[in-house]
């Protein structure tokens, strides 16, 4: 019985890690050099990305695009 419980716990931990990685991967954004990405929501000061990459937390942070042309 302990053998089954150990495997169930390991599978649950792996599932949680995979879900967290999937959420972070879906929030990965990369701004082109001619567009500013503004990530706002959880923090007081928004993150501004121009020509670089960042991670936003889906459902909690908003992503706005501002063309710099």
C-alpha positions as CSV (number, residue, x, y, z in Angstrom):
1,X,0.0,0.0,0.0
2,X,2.9,2.4,0.7
3,X,4.3,1.7,-2.7
4,X,1.0,2.9,-4.4
5,X,0.9,6.0,-2.1
6,X,4.5,7.0,-2.9
7,X,3.8,6.8,-6.7
8,X,0.6,8.7,-6.4
9,X,2.4,11.5,-4.5
10,X,5.2,11.6,-7.1
11,X,2.7,11.7,-10.0
12,X,0.8,14.6,-8.3
13,X,4.0,16.6,-7.7
14,X,5.1,16.1,-11.4
15,X,1.6,17.1,-12.6
16,X,1.8,20.3,-10.5
17,X,5.2,21.2,-11.9
18,X,4.1,20.5,-15.5
19,X,1.1,22.8,-15.0
20,X,3.2,25.6,-13.5
21,X,5.7,25.3,-16.4
22,X,2.8,25.3,-19.0
23,X,1.4,28.5,-17.5
24,X,4.8,30.3,-17.5
25,X,5.5,29.1,-21.1
26,X,2.1,30.5,-22.3
27,X,3.0,33.8,-20.7
28,X,6.3,34.2,-22.5
29,X,6.3,37.3,-24.8
30,X,9.0,38.8,-27.0
31,X,8.7,42.4,-28.2
32,X,10.0,43.3,-31.6
33,X,12.3,46.4,-31.8
34,X,9.6,48.6,-33.3
35,X,6.9,47.8,-30.7
36,X,6.7,48.3,-27.0
37,X,4.9,45.7,-24.8
38,X,3.5,47.0,-21.6
39,X,2.7,44.4,-19.0
40,X,0.6,45.7,-16.1
41,X,-1.5,44.2,-13.4
42,X,0.0,42.6,-10.3
43,X,2.8,45.2,-9.7
44,X,2.5,48.9,-9.0
45,X,4.9,49.8,-11.8
46,X,4.3,48.2,-15.3
47,X,7.0,46.4,-17.1
48,X,7.9,47.9,-20.5
49,X,9.6,45.6,-23.1
50,X,11.1,47.1,-26.2
51,X,13.2,44.6,-28.3
52,X,13.5,42.1,-25.4
53,X,11.6,39.2,-23.9
54,X,9.6,38.9,-20.6
55,X,7.1,36.7,-18.8
56,X,3.6,37.8,-17.9
57,X,1.3,35.8,-15.6
58,X,-1.8,34.9,-17.6
59,X,-5.2,35.9,-16.1
60,X,-3.5,38.3,-13.7
61,X,-1.5,40.6,-15.9
62,X,-2.5,42.5,-19.0
63,X,-0.4,42.9,-22.2
64,X,-0.8,46.1,-24.3
65,X,1.1,46.7,-27.5
66,X,2.2,50.1,-28.5
67,X,3.7,50.6,-32.0
68,X,6.7,53.0,-32.1
69,X,6.5,54.0,-35.8
